[in-house]
Amino acid sequence: MNDLETHMQLLHNSTSENKCPHCQFVFKARKNLYEHVRNFHPSNQGEYKDNKQTLVCSICNQKFFYMRDLHSHFKSHHPDITLSFQENIFHSVEDFELWKAEIERETQSHFSKKSGDQQLVDGRICMRFYCHRSGVFEPKKDRMRRVKNIGSQKIGKTCPAYITAYKKTVLDVTEIQVHYQSVHVGHKCEVARLPLSQNEKVELAGHMNLGVPKSHVLNSLRKTYSPTKRLSLTHRKDLHNICRDYKINEDDVFHQNDAMSVDIRVRQMLKEDENSILVYKPVDESLAEYPLIKKEDFLLAIMNHAQLKLLQLYGGNIIMIDSTHGTNQYGYQLTTLMVNDANHEGFPVAIMYSSKTTAETFYVFFMQIKKRCNFKPLVFMSDDDPAFYNAFANVFGEVETRLLCSWHVIRAWNMNLNAKIQNKEERNVVKNNLMTILQETDLETFTQHCKVFIENLIAFEKTQAFGEYFQNYYMNRVEQWAYCYRVGSQINTNMKVERWHREIKYEEADGKVIKRLDKSLGIVLKTIAKKLIGRIISLERSKLTSRLSEIRKRHDAAKTLSEKSGIEMEPKKAWIVFSSKANTSKSYLEPYNVTYEKECSCEIRCNDCNICIHKFSCTCHDYSIRFVICKHIHFVVQHFNCHDLNKQPGSFTNSNDDLTIDIDEEDINHNEEHAAISGELKKNVISDLDQKKALTFSKLQSLLSRCQSPEITAEELDTVITGINAINCRLDAVSANRR
């Protein structure tokens, strides 16, 4: 019989009999025929699917079908290696799993299944566990990620260590018979090669599910470091994978497709009683109301009810706006409109994701805000992008004071200095002169300095290019950047918006690139909620803000001034205080004028001196530009008899002074603000357990009805199964943390 005939008879025989072509024995099962040929006709076993011989000796590379054949091979061909066999019986799955975890920890190894459980003829269930280092690494064709530096976990051969468990249940009595071979061959048992156990993953998932930052989780693991524990080698990528597998922080993912997930989230928000969506335009859709917005543009702007109330209360003073990148993988910019609250802390009152940052885009943003709140600020602060102000002025009209962020102005100057002036010494001289001009608060002195400065720049060839740039781009709008035009405006930089964007990207997102837009949106909304809670705390407990902290520092600095540093020019009305300039090495003293203004009772105050920020004014930068109760004002209060200026708390009003505050009106505003923020925070909170159970049951019933619908597709069912698995994983994590 030739090889083809043998192959056809063995593998493609249509009869129910399985006859050996070499000795004519007949077998009922094909697998018995295979075993017969291997035992009695070994020279012909190549006729039986060589690719099924997946077990490879880790020493001599000989291949085998079954693990018992591999063990026999070690005994006969490698007698220097002694395998160790043992048998155990357990009466519950839990006991078996505890034993397996114990021997894995002791031997620094791991056993995993390569296939599902097998139902045997006698009713037993067979579970086979192999050493996780056994096998060959076969990368996917479209694999993009590189192999780890330590190489694949697979050794390309078969380790003889294994566990086989036979489970049998009779009348609710379970017996698990275990066969275990413990000797590993072909690799070292290394802790670094082990995966985290299921219990360890559940424990870590439980911590992160409660909001414990990954850095804190890692720090706690480092405190209990042990070289024999895989848990001690946990790194940030492990935690990232656990979050992915247990769907932690996946509350914002409503669909695998990012665009659909965002769309589902927005549709849900549109159905809420207090709709917080200002505008939503997905890609490939159009806005009939705004024809300049193209179909390929994306827009999503949000302002909830609490943000609206804050804009109504504080939008008449200062507003700030800026955009940032890096919040998604599509290049959409995140734009934030911000106001100063009663503590002079920045608060975001509206946000917008947009594919473009043009005047047309911002026009839509501001028009939708105007439909809910028509306000008129005194000060508009932005960077040097004209699109912000042009769009705002087109919607709300011109503002009294338009300012550029000083930080952005100085950065633009430095960039052009480096490009246009090559000599470092000359560049430093020009830079110092620029800062002197920028910080000059006297208008007449500023004008004279600018004239001389530009004449000197243009007169020299090496500085002429920068002189022309400065004259053309900045001298025609000095009121937007010079300190002398922003005295008393209470703002100097846009750092509050920058700080807000940094909080989103580096604190809430752990400094990682946020790829999905739905996750980015979720992070922003959660950060807004966090700011709302912070504002509630400030209203309830008078939180120590950064500005109040700066005021305390100035209070202490005033104590270092000599008693002779001040002169009273007009009794209880005007003083001159001499002190050196801050952040300079100059030893001479500068005179600063302190003047008594009006009685007020606002939240920005020094309790030790019993004064608020509006009671006195000073000509120094600390007060006139940075809006802090400076050391000169503290000095006057500490060394001159100003106690009779402190009236008892009451209602102080003055129609001619926008800085004074009516206490009764302030209380009303705080109550309205508190009610709006509390309502927003409690909007989706259900405190009653029975209500939660009823809501959960209702949602499950609705899901069950959808699953039973004849119109449901296989893809939709797969989505349901994936979601249920994720829910079970998170429940395990929460339960483990509770225990």
C-alpha positions in Angstrom: 0.0 0.0 0.0 1.5 3.4 -1.0 1.5 6.5 1.1 -1.5 8.1 -0.7 -3.7 5.0 -0.2 -2.7 4.8 3.5 -3.5 8.5 4.0 -6.9 8.2 2.3 -7.8 5.2 4.3 -6.8 6.7 7.6 -8.1 10.2 7.3 -10.8 10.1 4.6 -12.4 6.7 5.2 -16.2 7.1 4.9 -17.0 3.9 6.8 -17.7 3.8 10.5 -14.8 1.3 11.0 -11.3 2.4 11.8 -9.0 -0.3 10.5 -5.2 -0.3 10.8 -3.7 -0.5 7.3 -0.7 -2.3 8.7 -2.2 -5.2 10.8 -5.9 -5.0 9.9 -7.0 -4.4 13.5 -10.3 -2.5 13.7 -11.1 0.2 16.3 -14.3 1.9 17.2 -12.8 5.3 17.8 -10.3 7.0 15.5 -8.2 8.2 18.4 -7.7 4.6 19.5 -6.4 3.8 16.0 -4.0 6.7 16.2 -2.7 5.5 19.6 -2.3 2.0 18.2 -0.2 3.1 15.3 2.1 5.2 17.5 2.6 2.3 19.9 2.9 -0.6 17.4 3.9 1.0 14.1 6.0 4.0 15.2 7.8 4.2 11.9 4.4 5.0 10.2 3.1 7.6 12.6 4.1 10.4 10.3 1.0 9.6 8.3 -1.1 11.1 11.1 -1.1 14.8 11.0 2.4 15.9 12.0 1.1 19.2 13.0 -0.8 17.7 16.0 2.5 16.9 17.6 2.6 20.2 19.4 4.6 19.0 22.5 8.3 19.6 22.0 11.0 18.3 24.3 12.8 21.3 25.7 16.2 19.4 25.6 16.3 17.4 22.3 13.3 19.0 20.4 11.6 15.6 19.8 7.8 16.0 19.2 5.0 14.2 21.0 1.2 14.1 20.9 0.5 13.6 24.6 2.1 14.9 27.8 2.4 11.3 29.1 4.6 10.5 26.1 6.8 13.5 26.9 7.1 12.4 30.5 8.1 8.9 29.3 10.6 10.4 27.0 12.3 12.3 29.9 12.5 9.1 31.9 14.1 7.0 29.1 16.2 9.6 27.3 17.0 12.2 30.0 17.5 10.2 33.2 19.4 13.0 34.8 16.1 14.9 35.1 13.8 13.5 37.8 10.2 14.4 37.4 8.1 14.6 40.5 4.4 13.4 40.4 1.8 13.8 43.1 -2.0 13.3 43.4 -4.4 15.3 45.5 -8.2 15.2 46.1 -10.3 18.3 46.9 -13.9 18.6 47.6 -14.6 22.1 46.3 -13.4 24.3 43.5 -12.4 26.9 46.0 -10.0 24.5 47.8 -8.5 23.5 44.5 -8.0 27.1 43.4 -6.4 28.0 46.8 -4.0 25.0 46.4 -3.1 26.0 42.9 -2.4 29.6 43.9 -0.3 28.3 46.8 1.9 26.1 44.7 2.3 28.8 42.1 3.4 31.3 44.7 5.9 28.7 46.3 7.4 27.7 42.9 7.2 31.1 41.3 5.4 29.6 38.4 2.0 29.9 36.7 -0.3 27.3 35.1 -2.9 28.3 32.5 -5.4 26.5 30.3 -4.8 26.2 26.5 -8.3 25.0 25.8 -11.7 24.7 27.4 -12.8 22.0 29.9 -13.5 18.5 28.4 -16.6 16.5 29.2 -15.5 12.8 29.5 -17.7 9.7 28.8 -18.0 8.9 32.5 -19.4 12.4 33.3 -16.3 13.8 34.7 -15.0 17.2 33.6 -11.3 17.3 32.7 -9.3 20.6 33.2 -5.7 20.7 31.9 -3.3 23.4 33.0 0.1 23.8 31.4 3.1 25.9 32.4 2.6 29.3 31.0 6.1 29.3 29.5 5.3 26.4 27.2 4.5 27.0 23.5 5.7 29.1 20.6 5.1 32.8 20.3 3.2 33.5 17.1 2.7 37.3 16.5 -0.3 38.5 14.6 0.3 39.6 11.1 -1.0 43.1 11.8 0.8 43.4 15.2 2.2 46.9 15.7 3.5 46.7 19.2 7.1 45.5 19.6 8.1 42.4 21.6 9.0 43.2 25.2 12.7 43.8 25.9 13.0 40.6 28.0 11.5 38.7 25.0 8.4 36.5 24.8 7.1 34.5 27.7 7.0 31.4 25.5 10.2 29.3 25.3 9.3 27.7 21.9 9.2 24.3 23.5 7.2 22.4 26.1 7.9 22.5 29.9 6.8 19.1 31.4 5.2 20.7 34.4 1.4 20.4 34.3 -1.8 20.0 36.3 -4.7 17.8 35.3 -7.9 18.0 37.4 -10.9 15.7 37.0 -14.1 17.1 38.5 -17.0 15.0 39.4 -20.3 16.0 41.1 -22.7 13.5 42.5 -25.8 14.6 44.6 -24.3 18.1 45.2 -21.0 16.5 46.4 -18.0 17.6 44.4 -14.7 15.7 44.2 -11.7 17.0 42.2 -8.9 14.5 41.6 -5.6 16.3 40.7 -2.5 14.9 39.0 0.5 17.3 39.3 4.0 17.2 37.9 6.0 20.0 39.6 9.5 19.9 37.8 10.0 22.7 35.3 12.5 22.1 32.4 13.7 24.5 29.7 13.4 27.8 31.7 14.0 29.5 35.0 11.2 30.2 37.4 11.4 34.0 37.4 9.1 36.4 39.2 9.3 38.9 36.4 7.9 36.4 34.0 4.7 35.8 36.1 1.4 37.4 35.4 -0.6 39.0 38.2 -3.0 36.5 39.8 -6.8 37.0 39.4 -7.1 37.9 43.1 -4.3 40.4 42.9 -6.0 42.0 39.9 -9.3 42.2 41.6 -7.7 43.8 44.7 -5.9 46.4 42.6 -9.1 47.0 40.6 -11.0 47.6 43.8 -8.7 50.4 44.9 -8.7 52.1 41.5 -12.5 51.7 41.2 -12.8 53.9 44.4 -10.7 56.6 42.7 -7.3 55.9 44.3 -4.7 57.4 41.9 -2.4 54.9 40.2 0.6 56.7 41.8 -0.7 56.1 45.3 -1.4 52.4 44.5 2.1 51.9 43.3 3.6 53.7 46.3 1.7 51.4 48.7 3.0 48.4 46.8 6.6 49.7 47.1 6.2 49.8 50.9 5.6 46.0 51.0 8.3 45.1 48.4 9.4 41.5 48.3 11.7 40.0 45.6 9.6 36.8 45.5 6.2 38.6 44.9 5.0 39.5 41.4 2.8 42.1 43.0 5.9 44.0 44.1 6.9 44.4 40.4 3.6 46.0 39.4 4.1 49.0 37.2 1.8 51.6 35.7 1.2 49.6 32.5 -0.1 46.7 34.6 -2.6 49.1 36.3 -3.6 50.5 32.9 -4.3 47.0 31.6 -6.4 46.2 34.8 -8.4 49.4 34.2 -9.0 48.3 30.7 -10.0 44.7 31.5 -12.3 45.7 34.5 -13.7 48.7 32.6 -12.6 51.1 35.3 -13.0 54.7 34.3 -14.9 53.5 31.3 -18.2 55.1 32.4 -17.8 57.6 29.6 -17.4 55.0 26.9 -20.9 54.3 25.5 -19.8 52.6 22.3 -16.6 51.1 20.9 -16.7 53.7 18.1 -15.6 57.0 19.6 -17.9 59.2 17.4 -21.0 57.1 18.3 -20.0 57.1 22.0 -19.9 60.9 22.0 -23.2 61.1 20.1 -24.9 58.8 22.6 -23.6 60.9 25.5 -24.7 64.2 23.9 -28.2 62.8 23.1 -28.6 61.8 26.7 -27.6 65.2 27.9 -30.1 66.8 25.4 -32.9 64.8 27.0 -32.2 66.2 30.5 -34.6 68.8 32.0 -31.8 71.4 32.2 -30.1 70.9 28.8 -26.4 71.8 29.2 -25.6 71.4 25.5 -25.0 74.8 23.9 -24.3 73.5 20.4 -23.5 70.1 18.9 -22.5 69.6 15.3 -21.0 66.3 14.4 -18.8 65.8 11.3 -20.7 65.6 8.0 -23.7 67.4 9.4 -24.5 71.1 8.9 -25.8 74.0 11.0 -28.5 75.8 9.1 -28.3 78.7 11.5 -24.6 79.2 10.9 -23.8 78.7 7.2 -20.1 79.6 7.7 -19.6 76.4 9.6 -18.6 73.7 7.1 -19.8 70.1 7.0 -16.4 68.7 7.9 -16.2 70.9 11.1 -16.9 69.6 14.6 -18.4 71.6 17.4 -19.5 70.6 20.9 -20.1 73.4 23.5 -21.4 72.8 27.0 -22.6 75.0 29.9 -24.6 73.5 32.7 -27.1 75.3 35.0 -24.6 76.0 37.7 -22.1 77.4 35.3 -24.8 79.6 33.8 -25.6 81.0 37.3 -21.9 81.8 37.9 -21.7 83.6 34.6 -24.8 85.6 35.5 -23.3 86.6 38.9 -19.7 87.2 37.9 -19.7 87.7 34.1 -20.1 91.5 34.5 -16.5 91.9 35.8 -13.7 89.9 34.2 -13.9 87.1 31.6 -10.9 85.0 30.3 -10.7 82.7 27.4 -8.1 80.4 25.9 -7.7 77.2 23.9 -5.5 74.2 24.4 -4.6 71.1 22.4 -3.7 67.5 23.5 -7.1 66.5 24.8 -7.9 64.1 22.0 -6.3 62.3 19.1 -8.3 64.2 16.4 -6.6 67.6 17.0 -9.8 69.2 18.3 -9.1 72.2 20.5 -10.6 72.7 23.9 -11.7 76.3 24.5 -12.7 77.5 28.0 -14.5 80.6 29.0 -13.7 81.6 32.6 -14.8 84.1 35.2 -13.5 85.2 38.6 -15.7 84.1 41.5 -16.1 86.0 44.7 -12.8 84.7 45.9 -11.1 85.9 42.7 -10.6 82.2 41.8 -11.0 81.3 38.1 -14.1 79.2 37.3 -14.9 77.7 33.9 -18.4 78.7 32.9 -18.5 77.2 29.4 -16.3 74.8 27.3 -16.2 73.9 23.6 -14.5 71.3 21.6 -13.9 72.4 18.0 -11.9 71.3 15.0 -11.0 74.9 14.2 -10.3 78.0 16.3 -11.5 80.7 14.0 -13.7 83.8 14.5 -16.6 81.9 12.8 -16.3 79.1 15.3 -16.2 81.3 18.4 -19.1 83.4 17.0 -21.3 80.3 17.2 -20.0 79.6 20.7 -20.7 83.1 22.0 -24.1 83.4 20.2 -25.3 80.2 21.9 -24.1 81.6 25.3 -25.9 84.9 24.6 -29.2 83.0 24.1 -29.0 82.0 27.7 -27.1 84.9 29.3 -26.6 88.4 27.8 -23.8 89.9 29.9 -21.3 92.8 29.5 -17.9 92.4 31.1 -15.7 95.2 32.1 -12.5 93.4 31.2 -11.8 90.8 28.4 -8.6 88.8 28.8 -7.1 86.5 26.1 -3.9 85.7 24.3 -2.8 87.5 21.1 -5.2 85.6 18.8 -7.6 88.2 17.5 -10.3 85.5 16.7 -11.4 85.5 20.4 -12.1 89.1 20.8 -13.4 89.7 17.2 -16.1 87.0 17.7 -17.0 88.2 21.2 -17.3 91.9 20.1 -19.4 90.8 17.2 -21.9 89.1 19.6 -21.8 91.2 22.8 -20.3 94.4 21.6 -17.0 96.2 22.5 -15.8 95.9 26.1 -14.5 98.7 28.2 -11.0 97.1 28.6 -9.5 94.5 26.4 -6.2 93.1 27.8 -3.6 90.6 26.5 -2.1 88.1 28.8 1.3 89.4 30.0 2.8 86.0 29.9 1.9 85.5 26.2 3.1 89.0 25.4 6.5 88.3 27.0 6.8 85.0 25.3 6.1 86.5 21.9 8.8 89.2 22.6 11.4 86.6 23.6 10.8 84.5 20.5 11.3 87.5 18.3 14.3 88.7 20.3 16.0 85.4 19.8 15.2 85.4 16.1 16.1 89.1 15.3 19.0 89.9 17.7 21.9 87.4 17.6 24.2 89.0 20.2 23.3 87.7 23.7 24.4 90.8 25.6 22.5 93.1 23.3 19.5 90.9 23.5 19.5 91.0 27.3 19.8 94.8 27.3 16.7 95.0 25.0 14.9 92.5 27.2 15.5 94.5 30.4 14.3 97.7 28.7 11.2 95.9 27.5 10.3 94.7 31.0 10.8 98.2 32.3 8.4 99.6 29.7 5.9 96.9 30.2 5.8 97.3 34.0 5.7 101.1 34.1 2.4 102.2 35.7 2.8 106.0 35.1 1.3 106.9 31.6 3.5 109.9 31.0 6.7 108.1 32.0 5.6 105.1 29.9 5.1 107.3 26.8 8.6 108.9 27.2 10.3 105.6 27.7 8.6 104.1 24.6 9.7 107.0 22.4 13.4 106.8 23.4 13.4 103.0 23.3 12.1 102.7 19.7 14.5 105.5 18.5 17.5 103.6 20.0 16.4 100.3 18.5 15.9 101.7 15.0 19.2 103.7 15.2 21.3 100.6 15.4 21.5 98.1 12.6 21.6 95.0 14.9 18.4 95.9 16.7 16.6 97.6 13.8 14.6 94.6 12.8 13.2 94.1 16.3 12.5 97.8 16.7 10.4 97.8 13.5 8.6 94.7 14.7 7.8 96.3 18.1 6.6 99.5 16.6 4.4 97.9 14.0 2.8 95.2 16.1 2.6 96.7 19.6 2.9 100.5 19.7 -0.5 100.8 17.9 -2.2 98.9 20.8 -0.4 99.8 24.0 -3.6 99.8 25.9 -3.8 96.1 25.6 -0.5 95.1 27.1 1.1 98.0 29.1 0.7 98.0 32.9 -0.2 101.7 32.9 -3.5 100.8 31.1 -4.5 97.9 33.4 -4.0 99.5 36.8 -7.1 98.5 38.9 -8.3 96.0 36.3 -7.6 93.2 38.9 -6.0 90.8 36.3 -2.6 90.5 34.6 -2.3 87.1 33.1 -4.4 84.2 31.7 -2.8 81.7 34.1 -6.1 80.7 35.6 -7.2 79.3 32.3 -3.8 77.7 31.8 -4.0 76.2 35.2 -7.4 74.8 34.4 -6.2 73.2 31.2 -3.1 71.8 33.1 -5.4 70.3 35.7 -7.4 68.5 33.0 -4.4 67.1 31.1 -1.8 66.4 33.9 -3.8 65.8 37.1 -7.1 64.3 36.0 -5.7 62.5 33.0 -2.5 61.5 34.8 -0.3 63.3 32.2 -1.2 60.7 29.4 -2.4 61.6 26.0 -6.1 61.4 25.9 -7.0 59.7 22.7 -10.7 59.1 22.8 -13.0 62.2 22.7 -15.6 60.5 24.9 -13.0 60.0 27.6 -11.8 63.5 27.3 -15.3 64.9 27.6 -15.9 62.7 30.6 -12.7 64.0 32.3 -13.7 67.6 31.6 -17.2 67.2 33.0 -15.9 65.4 36.1 -13.3 68.2 36.6 -16.1 70.8 36.3 -18.1 68.9 39.0 -14.9 68.9 41.1 -14.7 72.7 40.8 -18.3 73.0 41.7 -17.7 71.0 44.9 -14.7 73.2 45.6 -16.9 76.3 45.3 -19.5 74.8 47.6 -16.7 74.2 50.2 -15.6 77.8 49.8 -19.1 79.1 50.4 -19.6 76.8 53.4 -16.2 76.8 55.1 -14.3 79.9 53.7 -11.7 77.8 51.9 -8.1 79.1 51.9 -7.6 80.2 48.4 -4.3 81.0 46.7 -5.0 84.7 46.8 -5.7 84.6 50.6 -2.5 82.7 51.0 -0.6 85.5 49.1 -2.3 88.1 51.4 -1.0 86.3 54.5 2.5 86.3 53.1 2.2 90.1 52.5 1.0 90.5 56.1 4.1 88.8 57.4 6.3 90.7 55.0 5.0 94.0 56.3 6.3 93.1 59.8 9.9 93.1 58.3 9.6 96.8 57.3 11.1 99.4 59.6 8.7 101.5 61.7 10.1 104.6 60.0 9.2 103.2 56.5 5.9 105.1 56.4 4.7 108.7 56.6 1.1 109.8 57.1 0.4 112.5 54.5 -3.2 113.1 55.3 -4.7 111.9 58.6 -6.5 108.6 58.1 -6.6 109.1 54.4 -3.2 109.0 52.7 0.2 107.6 53.5 3.6 107.0 51.7 5.4 103.8 52.4 9.1 103.3 51.3 10.3 99.8 50.4 12.6 98.2 47.8 11.1 96.8 44.6 10.2 93.1 44.7 12.3 90.6 42.7 15.2 93.1 42.2 18.6 93.4 43.7 18.5 97.2 43.9 19.1 98.7 47.3 17.3 102.0 47.0 13.8 102.5 48.3 10.8 103.3 46.2 7.8 105.4 47.5 4.4 103.9 47.3 1.1 105.8 47.9 -1.5 104.1 50.1 -5.0 105.6 50.1 -8.1 104.9 52.1 -11.0 104.1 49.7 -14.3 102.7 50.9 -15.8 100.3 53.4 -16.6 96.9 52.1 -17.2 93.4 53.3 -16.0 91.0 50.6 -14.4 87.5 50.9 -10.9 88.7 49.9 -9.6 90.0 53.2 -6.9 89.8 55.9 -8.7 88.8 59.1 -5.7 89.8 61.2 -5.9 93.3 60.0 -9.7 93.3 59.6 -9.6 94.8 56.1 -10.8 93.6 52.8 -9.0 94.2 49.5 -11.2 97.2 48.5 -10.7 99.2 51.7 -7.3 100.7 50.7 -5.4 101.1 47.5 -1.7 101.2 46.7 0.4 102.2 43.7 2.6 99.2 43.8 2.3 96.3 41.3 1.1 93.9 44.0 -2.1 95.8 44.5 -2.7 97.8 41.2 -1.8 94.9 38.9 -1.9 91.6 40.8 -4.8 92.6 43.0 -3.4 91.5 46.3 -3.5 93.4 49.6 0.2 94.4 49.5 2.7 94.7 52.4 2.4 98.5 52.2 -1.3 98.5 53.0 -0.6 96.0 55.8 2.1 98.3 57.1 -0.3 101.2 57.3 -2.8 99.2 59.2 -0.2 97.8 61.6 1.6 101.1 62.4 -1.0 103.8 62.1 -4.2 104.2 64.0 -6.7 102.9 61.5 -9.0 101.0 63.9 -11.7 103.6 63.9 -11.9 103.2 60.2 -13.2 99.6 60.7 -16.9 100.0 61.1 -19.2 97.3 62.4 -20.5 94.8 59.9 -23.5 96.3 58.0 -24.7 97.1 54.6 -22.2 99.2 52.6 -23.3 100.6 49.3 -22.0 103.2 46.9 -23.5 103.7 43.5 -20.3 105.5 42.3 -17.9 102.7 43.1 -18.2 99.3 41.4 -15.7 97.8 43.9 -17.9 98.1 47.0 -20.2 95.3 47.8 -23.7 95.3 49.5 -23.6 92.7 52.1 -27.4 91.8 51.8 -27.0 91.5 48.0 -23.9 89.4 48.5 -25.8 87.0 50.7 -28.6 86.7 48.1 -26.0 86.0 45.4 -24.3 83.3 47.6 -27.7 81.7 48.3 -28.5 81.6 44.6 -25.1 80.3 43.7 -25.3 77.6 46.4 -28.7 76.5 45.2 -27.6 76.3 41.6 -24.5 74.3 42.3 -26.2 72.0 44.7 -29.0 71.3 42.2 -26.4 70.5 39.5 -24.4 68.2 41.7 -27.5 66.3 42.9 -29.1 66.1 39.5 -28.1 62.4 38.8 -27.8 61.3 42.4 -30.3 58.7 43.8 -29.8 58.3 47.6 -32.6 55.8 48.4 -31.6 52.2 48.1 -35.0 51.0 47.1 -35.2 53.6 44.3 -31.8 52.4 43.0 -33.0 48.8 43.0 -36.2 49.8 41.2 -34.2 51.8 38.6 -31.7 49.0 38.1 -34.5 46.4 37.7 -36.3 48.7 35.2 -33.2 49.1 33.1 -32.5 45.4 33.1 -36.1 44.7 32.1 -35.7 47.1 29.2 -32.4 45.5 28.2 -34.0 42.0 28.3 -36.8 43.1 26.1 -34.4 44.5 23.5 -32.4 41.2 23.6 -35.6 39.2 23.0 -36.5 41.3 20.0 -36.4 39.4 16.7 -34.7 42.5 15.1 -31.7 42.4 17.3 -28.4 41.5 15.5 -25.5 39.3 16.5 -23.3 42.4 16.8 -25.7 44.0 19.3 -25.9 40.9 21.3 -22.1 40.8 21.5 -22.1 44.3 22.8 -24.6 43.3 25.5 -22.4 40.3 26.5 -19.3 42.4 26.6 -21.1 45.0 28.8 -22.5 42.3 31.2 -19.0 40.8 31.5 -17.6 44.3 32.3 -20.3 44.8 34.9 -19.5 41.5 36.6 -15.8 42.4 36.7 -16.5 45.7 38.3 -18.9 44.1 40.8 -16.1 41.7 41.8 -13.7 44.6 42.2 -16.2 46.5 44.4 -17.0 43.4 46.5 -13.4 42.6 47.0 -12.7 46.1 48.2 -15.7 46.0 50.6 -14.4 42.8 52.1 
